[in-house]
Amino acid sequence: MASRTPRLLLKAAGRCVGLLLAVLLLPGCSSLFFYPDRATYITPDRLNLAYEDIYLDTADGETLHGWWLPAETPDNKVRGTVYFLHGNAQNISSHILNVSWLPEKGYNVFTIDYRGYGQSTGDPDLEGALHDVETGLRWLADKSEVKTRPLYILGQSLGGGLGIALASEWTQRQEQPRLDGVILDGTFSGFRRIAREKLGEFWLTWPLQIPLSWTIPDDYEGVDHIPRISPVPVMVIHSVRDGIIPFHHGEALFEAAKEPKEFLQTDTPHGATFVIPGYRKEMIQFMGQ
């Protein structure tokens, strides 16, 4: 991911079955992962949070927009920094509530929109999003206040899939600063695996679930990469009531991960983990180890 390779365009397949199928799948199966929009739903100031707009240039000419939320504590009381990678729909302004509680707990938060989301330029694709999350982490790595304190990745849903690939490569390359923990909330066990499941749920794509899923590269399957995050601690969070990413995906990721690792079984809808104070406390305890 360090040098930008040509985008892995998830090429359209099955166009011969009709215009409807082509519209559903164009370009290829990428629509299963990326549902961006440009609307602004809420900004941190409306939540009484201090924040800074951050704009980052990628190696291939896109501009990414993000928010830096400083911890609401004196500098000598800051407990660390959380790099938040959001899910596949809308943009950071609709996901900010998932981490808006962290500054009060003493954590800086940094979050970006992948290309094609919110104020970020370009069009979303898998390879591009992987480069985007690395661009954000490299920006964080250059901040003096981040280098001297614990650093965590929190990925939800799609963001967890991207975060696994990022964390495994960062750890294997022994990049600095080292990660102190990776938290995965409602994350699928692999891009190709979840694509095949979702294609199998729709009668029009059910017969094509296997050939269409093969249009998705299998270079970043979570179950293959999560063992390589060790010795960085991993926390897998998954709800038994997750109607988007079934519970067995969280189980598969946890089984594949190496120690040290923790599993938090929850009971909320997809993406609603941190509505519950008790689940927030569990995450804080994991980071405080």
N, C-alpha and C positions, 0 to 999 in steps of 0.2 A: 504493500500500500504506500510505501514511501515515495515511489515515483509513479506518476500517473500513466497507466497503460490505457490503450483504447477501450472505450466503454464496452462492457459486455452487454450489448443490446439483446434483450430477451426477445428474439425474433418471433414475429407472428407465425403461428402454425395453425393449420386447419382452416385456412381461408376458403378452401374449396367447399366447406360445408355450409357456406352462405354468408351474406353480409352481416347478419346479426351476430354470428359467432366472431367474425372479424372485429366488429366494433367492441364486443365484450373483452376480447383478448389483446387487442392492439395496444402497445407493442408487446407481443408475446404474453407471458404471464406476469409481467411487472405490475399490472393493475391489481394483482392480489396483494401487493405489499405497499403501494404508495397511493394515498388519497389526500393530496395536499390541497390547501386553499390559501387565499391571500387575505382573508378577513382578519381583523383584529378583534378578538373577543374580550380580552381584559389585559390591562398592563399592570406591572407590579405596583406602580404608585397608587392604583385604586385599591390595593390590598395593604396600603400603608407601608410599602417596602421601598427602601432605597435601591436604585439600580442604575446601571450604565449600559447604553446601547453599544454593542461591539460589532465591528464589521471586519471580516477576515477574507483575504484573497486566497483562492486555491491555486495550485500549480497549473491548472488547466483553464484559468481565466474566469472562474465564477467568483461571486462575492457572497459570502455567508453572513447572515445576521444572527446575533445572539444577545443574551442578557447576562450580565454579571450582577449577582445579588450579594453584597457583602454581609458578613455575619453581623448581627446586632449586638455585639459584645466588644469590649476593649480589645485592642490588638493582641495583648498578652493572654487573652482568654479565648481566642479563636481555636476551635477544636479540630478544624480541618476544612477540606474543600470537597464538594460533591459535584461531579460532572454528570449532568442529567441528560440522557438520550431518550427522547420521547417516542411515542407510538406512531402508527402509520397514518393517522387521519389528522386533518386540519393543520395546526402549526403550534409553535411554542405558546402562543397566547391562550390556547384552549387547554394546554397541559400544565400551565404554571402552578395551578392549585396543588398538584401532586408534590411539589417541593417548596411551596411558599412558607411552610412551617419550619423549615430547616434553619434559616437565618436566626430566628429567635432561640434556637437550640445551640447556637454558636458555630454554625457551619456556613462558609461561603458556598454559593451555588453558581455554577456556570451551565448554561444550556444554549444550544444552537438549533437553528432550523436547517435541515438538509436542503440541498439545491432543489428549487422548485416549490419550496414551502415558504409561506409568509413573505418576508422581505428578501429572502435569498434568491439569487438569480438562477437561471438554468431550468432544466427539466430533470425530474428524478429518475435514477436508475440505481441498481444495486451497487455496481462498482463505484459509481460517483458518490453514493452515500457513505460507502466505506472510506473513501478518501476524505470526505467532509468531516467525519467524526475524528479521524486522525489529525486533520488540520486544527480542529478545536482543542484536542489534547496537547498538541505542540504549542499552541498559544498559552494554554494553562501552564505548561512546563517551564515557560520563560518568565512567569510571574514570581517575583522574589517571595511574596507571602505564601505561595503555594509550595515552593521548594522546601521550606522548613517545617511544614506541617503535613499530617496525613492526607492522602489523596484517594478518593473513592470514585468508582464508576457506578452509577445507578441507571440501568436500562429497563424500560418498560416495553413489553411486547416486541415490536420491531426493533426498538432501541436496544433491547436486550440481545437480540440476534446480532446487531451491529457491534454491540459492546463486547460480546464474547470474542469475535474475530479480532477486534482492536486490542483487547486485554491480552489475548494469547500472544499476538505478535509483539506487543510492547514488552511483555515479560520475557519472551524467548530472546529478544534482541538486547535485553538488559538495559533498556532505555531508562533515563533518569528524568524526573524523580520516579522512584519505583511506586507502583500502586500498593495501597494498603488494604484494599478490599474491593470486591466486585459484587454488586447486588443485582439480581435478575428477577423482575416482577412480571409474571404472566407471559413468559417468553417461550417461544416455540423451540423445539429440539433441532430444527433444521429448516432452511428455506425450501429445499426441494420436498422435504417430508410434509410440511404444512400445506404447500401448494397442491400436492397430490390429494391430501385430505379434503381441501376446500373444493377442488375441481370435482371430486367424487360426490359432493353434496348437491350438485346441480345437474338435473337430468340432461341438459344439453351438452355439458362437458364431461359427464360421467364416463362415456365410452372412450374419451380421449385423455383421461387423467394421467395415465402413465406416459404416453408420448409427449404430452404438453409439459408435464413436470420435468421431462428431460431437457427442455429448452432453458431450464434454470441451472446455472452452474452449481456444482456441488462442492466448490472449493471452500465454502464457509459454513458447512453444517455444524451447528452448535455442539452436538455430541462428539464430533471429531476434534473440536478445538478447545472445549472447556477443560480437558485434562491438562492442557499445556499452560493454563493459568497458574497452576500450583508452582511455587508455594504461597502465592497470594491467596488469602482466604476468600471463599465464595459463599454467598448466601442466595439460595434459590427460594423464591416466594411464589406460591401458586394456590389459586382458589379452587376448591372442589365445585364451586358454582360458576366457574369461568365458562361462559357460553361462546367465546370466541376462540380461545386457545385451550383445548381440552386439558384436563388435569394430568393426563399421562405424559404430556410433554415436559412438565416440570419434574415429574418422577424420573424421566429418562435423562434429563440434564443432571439431576442430582446424582444419579447412579454413575454417570460417566465422569463426573468431577472427581478430582483427587482431594485428599485431605490437605489443609483444613477446610471443612465445608459445613454448612448448616442448611436445614430445610425448614421453612415456615409454611405450614398449611393454613390457609385462610378460608374465609367464607363470605366473600363479597363478589359483586359482579366484576367483570373484566375492567381493569384500570381504576378500581375504586379502593384499593388496599389502604391508602393512607387517609381515608376518611375516618378510620377507626383508630383512636388514640393508642390502644394497646398494640397495634401493629407498628405504629410509629416508634413506640418504646422498644419493640423487639429490634428494629433496625438500628436505633441509637445504641443499644447494648452491643450489637454485632460490631459496630464501628468503634466502640469504646474498648474493645478487647486489646 
